[in-house]
Amino acid sequence: MLRETFIQLAENQTLNAAAQKYGLKLGAQKVVAGTNLQEMIATVKKLNAKGIEATIDQLGEFVLDEQTARQCKDGIIDVIDAIVEHNLDAHITLKASQIGLDVDIDLCYDHLFEIVEYASTHGIFVNVDIEDYERLHATLDMVEEVNKGFSNIGTVVQSYLLEAKDIIKRFTDYRLRIVKGAYSETEDVAYQDKLDIDISFLELAEYHLMYGKFTSIATHDHNLIAHLIRFVEEHDIPKEKFEFQMLYGFRTDLQERLSNDYHCCTYVPFGKDWYGYFMRRLIERPQNISLVTKQVFNKKTNTFLAVAAGAFILGRLSKRNK
């Protein structure tokens, strides 16, 4: 029930707006690299000093109007400028819904094209995240269309999707990030069992390592990482063809150890619109929920989340009793 609560909280636009007023006071500062460009730049410089690249995500969700979508697009352009100005070892990650997918698909395409074109002039790669299943195919189609003019665009394959193998074969010639998946999907489109998701993850990663352009192995699971290290060694796969990618604030020790022998990249999210991202990080791992639940009930901080969760649970119980 707690996991379902956090899933619903993550998608609540009212709570998203309220959370922005609190700033990073819900434990989010541990996994979000600040709310502005200056804080993000400082974080990326520290990572670069350790030999770790960054993929920068200026957070944004629930964009339902053209003006906000345009502002998000302009914000991503600003991030590209910051990468160039500060000579950061970094590239861009974005979500289609952030730049207008839920407003107008043509508007979203225009924004994506503009971002990729601008990034291309500076030799910067753009990764387009995959969100929930409802937005999956529209996003993949746009990536494919933009790729006709530019090669500095890639996307994500979620191993919990039943059609993940078809997707990875469709995008063999792309730089791909392989992830497990962080959204709540039904059994008709996604695996529900952790073992099935893990097996799918390994199959996808192995396939793209063998036949794909470049593979970002995005997991904190040391067992999966150890398996894939053995795989690349056994098949003599060049280190230039893959990287290990992890989230900012997670398994920092492991990231630093891996960076001694392999290319490593940290997913660096920042911005005022951090709420949905933070909630999904809690959903992914029960220990994350446990950690933040303890913080929530610290009187000095985090009253917001405790009240929000309580209100949600009471609302659910009320509906059940009707």
Residue pairs with C-beta under 8 A, 6 or more apart in sequence:
1 313
2 289
2 293
3 283
3 286
3 289
5 309
5 312
5 313
5 316
6 279
6 282
6 283
6 289
6 309
7 184
7 279
7 283
8 312
9 15
9 279
9 305
9 308
9 309
9 312
10 275
10 276
10 279
10 280
10 283
11 276
12 308
12 312
13 62
15 275
15 308
16 61
16 62
16 273
16 275
16 276
18 304
18 308
19 26
19 274
19 275
19 304
20 272
20 273
20 274
20 275
22 304
23 35
24 32
24 34
24 35
24 274
25 301
25 302
25 304
26 278
26 292
26 295
26 296
26 301
26 302
26 304
26 305
27 278
27 291
27 292
27 295
27 296
27 301
27 302
28 274
28 275
28 278
30 249
31 247
31 248
31 249
31 250
31 269
31 278
31 281
32 59
32 248
32 249
32 269
32 270
32 271
32 274
32 277
32 278
33 39
33 40
33 43
33 44
33 248
33 268
33 269
33 270
34 40
34 42
34 43
34 270
35 270
35 271
35 272
35 274
36 270
36 271
37 78
37 79
37 82
37 270
39 270
40 56
40 79
40 82
40 268
40 270
41 82
41 86
41 88
43 54
43 248
43 268
43 270
44 54
44 56
44 86
44 88
44 89
44 90
44 268
45 86
45 88
47 53
47 54
47 266
47 268
48 54
48 88
48 89
48 90
50 256
50 259
51 259
51 260
51 264
52 255
52 256
52 259
52 264
52 265
52 266
53 89
53 90
53 91
53 243
53 263
53 264
53 265
53 266
54 88
54 89
54 90
54 91
54 265
54 266
54 267
54 268
55 90
55 91
55 92
55 93
55 127
55 245
55 265
55 266
55 267
55 268
56 79
56 83
56 90
56 91
56 92
56 93
56 268
56 270
57 92
57 93
57 94
57 95
57 129
57 267
57 268
57 269
57 270
57 277
58 72
58 75
58 76
58 79
58 94
58 270
58 271
59 98
59 269
59 270
59 271
59 272
59 273
59 274
59 276
59 277
60 72
60 75
60 95
60 98
60 271
60 273
61 95
61 97
61 98
61 273
61 276
61 277
62 97
62 276
63 69
63 72
63 97
63 98
63 99
63 100
63 102
63 103
64 102
64 103
65 103
66 100
66 103
66 104
66 107
69 98
69 99
69 100
69 103
69 107
69 108
69 111
70 100
70 111
72 98
72 99
72 100
73 99
73 100
73 111
73 114
73 115
75 271
76 92
76 94
76 99
76 115
77 114
77 115
77 118
79 92
80 92
80 115
80 118
80 119
80 122
80 124
82 88
83 90
83 91
83 92
83 122
83 124
84 122
84 124
90 124
90 268
91 119
91 124
91 125
91 126
91 127
92 115
92 119
92 124
92 125
92 126
92 127
93 126
93 127
93 128
93 129
93 267
94 112
94 115
94 126
94 127
94 128
94 129
95 128
95 129
95 131
96 108
96 112
96 128
96 129
96 131
96 135
96 138
96 139
96 142
97 131
97 135
99 108
99 111
99 112
99 115
100 107
100 108
100 111
101 108
101 135
101 138
101 139
102 135
105 138
105 142
108 142
109 142
109 145
109 146
112 128
112 142
112 143
112 146
113 146
113 149
115 126
116 126
116 146
116 150
116 152
116 153
117 149
117 150
119 125
119 126
119 152
120 150
120 152
123 152
124 152
125 152
125 153
125 154
125 175
126 152
126 153
126 154
127 153
127 154
127 155
127 156
127 175
127 177
127 216
128 139
128 142
128 143
128 153
128 154
128 155
128 156
129 155
129 156
130 136
130 139
130 140
130 155
130 156
130 157
130 158
131 139
131 183
132 183
132 184
132 185
133 161
133 183
133 185
133 189
133 190
136 161
139 155
140 155
140 167
140 170
140 171
143 153
143 154
143 155
143 171
143 174
144 170
144 171
146 153
147 153
147 174
153 174
154 171
154 174
154 175
154 176
154 177
154 214
155 171
155 174
155 176
155 177
156 176
156 177
156 178
156 179
157 164
157 167
157 168
157 171
157 176
157 177
157 178
157 179
157 204
157 208
158 164
158 179
158 180
158 181
158 190
159 178
159 179
159 180
159 181
159 191
159 197
159 198
159 200
159 201
159 204
160 180
160 181
160 185
160 190
160 191
160 197
160 200
161 167
161 181
161 185
161 189
161 190
161 191
162 188
162 189
162 190
162 191
163 189
164 200
164 204
165 200
165 203
165 204
165 207
168 176
168 204
168 207
168 208
168 212
169 207
172 208
172 211
172 212
172 213
173 212
173 213
174 212
174 213
175 213
175 214
175 215
175 216
176 208
176 212
176 213
176 214
176 215
176 216
177 216
177 218
177 245
178 201
178 204
178 205
178 208
178 215
178 216
178 217
178 218
178 219
179 201
179 218
179 219
180 197
180 198
180 201
180 219
180 284
181 190
181 197
182 280
182 281
182 283
182 284
183 280
184 283
191 197
191 200
198 221
198 224
201 219
201 224
202 224
202 227
202 228
205 215
205 217
205 228
205 231
206 228
206 231
208 215
209 215
209 228
209 231
209 232
209 235
209 237
209 241
209 242
210 235
210 237
213 241
214 241
214 242
214 243
215 241
215 242
215 243
216 242
216 243
216 245
216 265
217 224
217 225
217 228
217 242
217 243
217 244
217 245
218 245
218 246
218 267
219 225
219 246
220 246
220 247
220 250
220 251
220 254
222 254
225 244
225 254
225 258
229 262
231 237
232 239
232 242
239 262
239 263
240 263
242 262
242 263
243 262
243 263
243 264
243 265
244 255
244 258
244 262
244 263
244 264
244 265
245 264
245 265
245 266
245 267
246 254
246 255
246 264
246 265
246 266
246 267
247 266
247 267
247 269
247 281
248 266
248 267
248 268
248 269
250 281
255 264
255 266
258 264
269 277
281 288
282 288
282 289
282 292
283 289
292 302
292 305
295 301
295 302
296 302
296 305
296 306
296 309
297 306
